[in-house]
Amino acid sequence: MRVYVEVALRGFRRHATYRSAAVAGAFTNTMFGFIRAYVLIALWQARPQLGGYDVVDAVTFAFLTQTLIAPVAVFGAPLELGERVRTGDVAMDLQRPADFQGWWLAADLGRALFALGFRGVVPLAAGALAFRLDLPTEPHVWLAFAVSTLLAVVVSFALRYLVALSAFWLLDDRGVHAIAGIAAMFFSGLLLPLVAFPGWLGAFARALPWAAIIQVPADVFLGEHTGAGLAGALGFQAAWAVILLALGRLVTAAAAGKVVVHGG
């Protein structure tokens, strides 16, 4: 376990070296938070109580999702794994005395922790100063949101890990990464809350793993889930995390076999 803690700390320190980029990212996320807030205000003024949200919920959603963009890597920040496959350095990674998938997960958790502390807090704080936001008042809601955010990071990692593994067969994961990024932006709720999606499209989008990255944590934060509903929401995220991580392990085994075959 200690090795994974060290890997996570290394991931944190590595991203902490790019503080200027973090400041620029926080500023950009905040500005887009204001833009998205006014867009959603216009939409919810035209359609009050759309999807069960009111205007305050919609504005809170706008700034909260800007807070989550970097930690959960909505735009699908590519893992370095894809590049290491292209260069062949992955052969050395597979020889480490540590679980291959666990190593990359630990590194991504370190990245997410830095992103949350140095890029995520600013947009929400700025939004709270400029607008009336629906902030949780009960400690257990903040705790549930923390758990939901952690699960969102794990689901996001599991998806991006599968994308990176495609490089073992395609030799370049950038095309798959671009397609996955578009799907994540649309089906996570980043562009528009999934509660605003009509009929079958909304139900379909909320059942996909991308919903676990943005929509579910946002609903937990807004208090949309309580009691059994809250347990179900967290269970939905945990189920997708387990399924995707398990799939990742199967693909990893197949990829490792491919390296051995080509390596002789």
N, C-alpha and C positions, 0 to 999 in steps of 0.2 A: 504493500500500500504506500510505503514511504516514497518509492520511486515515482509514483503517479502524482503525489503531492509536489515533489520537486519539479516534475515536468510542468505541472500547472503553474507553479511559481515562476518557472522560466518563461512560460508563455506570457504571464502577466508582465514580467520585467522587460521582455522583448518588445511588447507593444508600448510599454511606458517610455521607451526611448524616443518615440515619435510624438512628443507632447505638442509640438506645433500643429501637427496634423490632427491631433485629437481636439485641440482648441478650434481649428478651422472646421472640423466635422461637427462639433457641438454648435457652432454659430450657424452653419448651413442647416442642420436639423431644426434649429429653433426658427429660422426664417421660413422654412417650408412648413413648420407647425402653424405659423400665423396664416400662411397662404391657405393651407388645408382647412384651418378653422373657419375662415371666412367663406370658403366654398361650402362647407357643411352647414354653416349658419344659413346660407341662402337656400340650401336644399331643405333643411328642416323647417324653415319659415314657410316654405311653399307646401311642405308635407309634414305638418306637426305630428309628433308621436310615431313617425315612421319606424317600423320595426321594434316598437316599444321604447325607443329612445326619445328624450326630449332634447331641446337645443343645448342645454348644459351638458348632457351626456355626450352629445355629438362633438362639442368643443373639447371636452375632456378626452374623448377617444382620439381626436386629432393630435393633441400634444402627447398623450400617452404612447401612441404608436410611434411618434418621432423619438420618444425616449427608448423604445424597444428596438428600433431599427438596427442599431449597431450591436447591442448584446446578442440578439437572436439572429443577426446577419440575414435580414429579410432579403436583401439583394443577392444573397448566396455567396458571401465572401469565400472565394475558393480556398480549399486547403492546399498547403504546400505539397501535399502528397501527389497531386497530379503532375506537378513539375518534376518531382523526384522520380516518378515513373518514366517521364520522357528522357531524363538524363541517365537513368539506370541506377541512381543512388538508392532507389528503393530496395535493391538487393541487400544492401548493408542494413537497412531498417528492419528487414525481415529476420536478421540474425541477432537482433537485440534480445537480451534475456528478460523481455517484458512482453505482455500481450500487445500485439500490433494495433488493434483497434482501440484498446484502452489507452495506449500511449497518445494517439491522436485526439481522443476524447479529452484527456487530461489537459493537453496543450490548448484545446479550444475552450475549455472551461476557464483557463487562465486569461485567455483573450477576452472572453465575455465579461469576466469580472472587471477587468480594466475598462472596457467599453461602457459598462454600466455606471461605474463611478466617475469617469472622466468625460463621457459624452452623453450619457443617458439622463443625468439629473438636471442638466441645464435647461433643456426644452420644457420639461414639466414645471420647473420653478418659474421660468419666464411666462409660461401660460397662466400659472396661478396668480402672477402679479398683474397680468393684463385682463384676465377674464375671471368669471366665477366658475370654478371647476367643481366637479362632484368628487371630492377627495374622501377616502374612507375615514371614518371617525372611530372605528373599533379595531383594537389590536389584532383580533383574529382574522380580519379581512386583509390586513397588511401581511400577516403570516401566510395566509392562503395565496396571496399574490406572489410572495417570494417563492413559494413552492411551485406555483404555476409558471413563473418566469424560468426557474431552473429546468423544469420539464420542457418548456419551449426551446431552451438552448439545446437540450439533448436531442429533441426531435429535429431541430434545424441541423445539428451536427450530423445526425444519422442520414438525413437526406443528402447533405453535401458530401458526406463520406462515400455514399453510393455513386454520386456523380464523379468523384475523384477516382474511384475504382474503375470506372469505365475506360480510363486511360490505359489500363492493362490490355484492352482489346482494341481500342481506337487509336492509341498512342497520343491522343490529344483530347483532353476533356473540355476544351473551351466551348465547343459547339453545344454539347450536352449542358454545360454550365449556363449558357445563355438561355436555352429553352427552359431549364429548371428555374432560372431567375424570373422569367416572365410568368410562369405558373405560380411561383411563390407570391409575387406582387399582387396578382389577381385573386387567388384563392385564399390568401392569408387574411384578407380584409384591409390590407394597407391602402389600396386605392379607394376603396369604399367599404364601410362596415358590412359584413356579410348579412347582418339583420335587414339590410336594405335590398338584398337580392330577392327577386320575386319567386314564389312558388317552388317548383321542383329544382330550379337552379340554386336557390338558397339552401334547400335541404341537402342537395348534392355537395355544394361547397363546404358546408359545415361538417360533412362526414369525412372530408379529406384530411390528410395529415397536416397540410398547410394551415388549416384553421387552428390547430394546436399551437401555432407559432405566435399569432397576433390576436385573433378574435377571442379565443378562450381566456388568455391572460387579461385582456381588456375587460371582458364581461365579469371576470372575478374581481377586478379592481373596482368596477362600477357597481358591484353588489347585485348583479343580475342572477347570480347563483347563490343559493343558501341551502343549508341542511343537506338533504339527499342530492339535490341538484348540484351543489358544490362538489360533493364527493364524486358524482358522476362526471362532472367537467374535468376534475383532476384525473379521474380514472381513464377518461378518453385520451388525455395527453399521455398518461403512463402506458396505456395499451399501445398507442402508436410508437412510443419510444421503444418498447420491448420488441414489437414486430419489426421495426426498421433496423434496430441494432442486431436482431437475430438474422435478418436478411443480409445485413452487412457482414456478419461472421461467415455466412455461407459463401458469399461472393468473395470474401477475403481468402477462404480456403481454396476456391477455384483459381483465384488470381495467383496465389502462392504456387500452386501446382503448375500454372503456366510459366512462371519464372523458372522453376526447376527444369521443366521440359526444354525451354529455350536456352537455359544456361548450361545444360548438359550434365 
